[in-house]
């Protein structure tokens, strides 16, 4: 099998070998065919049939040889080593995302003034009566990342639109 110890032939070389074998099989088949009999059966000149078969055989051999080379090079290109790079490392949340229930509640509370971002911190705090945020630090980070709140903790225009989308999605129809 490929990749086993003591096996010198690479996968690409095996593909080339298969293509060579295919070309040789075509040549042997063409040698064993009685062209005169076939030409008589279909009503063409035997010399023209031989010329056509020779031309087709040459073309087929060339295709088989280039097929092996082409396939081997394609396989060689697709055999890439896995990278350790995270393909989603640059992925960011979109400002037009639909807020989660927790984010929507936080936007509503910030917009109404019931909650605020504590000055000098990135934590939400409740003003007056009512429940406070369950994840005071994480929520602020999520809302900032989506540009739904400003650095001072004020709801932005994008944040108001997000709140509106959340209210539309959660209100009964």
N, C-alpha and C positions, 0 to 999 in steps of 0.2 A: 504494500500500500504506500501511497505518497507520504513522505516525511518520516518513514521508518528508517532505522539505522541500517546501513549497508545498501540502501537503495539510492544509487547515484543519479538516476534520471529525474529531472524536475517535472512538474506538472506541465509547464509550457513545452518542454521537449517531448513529452508524451503526446501532446496535441499535434505537434509537428509530425511526429512519427505516424500517428493515425492518418493524418492528411496524406502523407507519402504512400502509405499502404492503400488508401482509397484510390489515389492516382494510378498505382500499379495494377490494382484490380480492374480499373477501367481499361487499361492497356491490354491486359490479358483477355478481357471479355471481347474487345474489338478484334483481337487476333483470332478468336474462336468462332466468329460470326461469318457465315457464308454470304458475302455482300451480293454476289451474282443472283443468288436465290431470292434474297429480299428485294433487290432491284426489279427482278422479273415479276415478283408478286405484286408490287405496287405500280409497275409500269413506268419505270424511269430507266435512263441509260446507266448501266453498271459503272462506267467510268465516272459519271457525275455523282453517283451514289457513293463511290469510294472517296472521291474528293471531299464530298460533304461530310462523310463519317470521319475522315482524317482531320478535317478542320474542326469538327465538333469535339473530337477526342483531344486535340491539342488545347482547345479552349477549356475543356473540362479539367484536363491535367493542370493547366495554369491556375484555374479557379481553386482546385483542391490544394495546390501548394500555397497560394496566397491566403486561402481560408485558414490553413493551419497557422501561418505566421500572424494573420490578423487576430484570430481567436486567442492565440498564445499571448499576444501583446495586450489584448483587452483584459484577459484574465490576470495578467501581471499587474495591470493598472488597478484592478478592483481588489487585489489582495493587499489592502492597506492595514497597517498595524493600528489597533484601536488607540485613540488619543485619550489622554487623561484630562483634556480640557473640557470644561462644562459647557455644552452648547447653549445653555440657557443663562449663562452668567450675565449677559447684558439685557436679559428680559426684565421689563419693568411693567408695573401695573398701568393701566390706561386711565386717564382722567374721566373717560366716559363709561367706566365700569358701573355696574349696578351695585350700590352699597349693600353690604351684608346687613342683617338686622342690627347688629351691634354698631356698625358704622353709621347706619341711618339714624339710630337713636342718639348717637353722639353728635351727629350733625344737627339734628333737631334741637338738642339741648344747648349746643354752642350757639346756634342761630337765635334761640330765644333768650340766651343769657343765663340759663339755669346752670350751665357748666362754663368753665373758663380754663384756659391753659395758665397754670401758675407761672408768674413772672420768674425768669431765670431758670426755668426747668422745661422739660418736655413732658409734663404730666398734667392730666386733666384733674380738675377739682370741682366738686359740687358747690354751688352758692345757695345759701338758704336751705329750705327743706327739700326733701325728696332723695331718692337713691343716687348714689354716686356711680361713676364708671367702674366696671369690673376689671378692666385692663387699662389703667390710666396711662401707662407709658406706651404700650403697644398700639393703642388706638391713635394717639397723637402721631406716631411714626407713620402709620398707615394713611392717615388723613393728609399729612404733609406730603407723602410720596405721591399721592394722586392729585396734589395741588388743590385739595378741597378746603384746606385752611392755610392761612398765611403764617409767617414765622411768629407773629404775635398771637396766633390762635383765633383770629377772626375768620369767619366763614367767607370764602371767596365766591365770585360769581359762578365759577365751575362747581364749587361746593354746593351752592344753592340749587344749581341744576341737578346735581347728583341727589340732593335731598328730595327734589321734586320727582325725579325718576323713582326713587325708593318709595315715596308716598303713593305714587300712581300704582306701583307694583304691589304694594301691600294693602291698599284700600279695597274693600269689597265692591263689586260692580253690580 
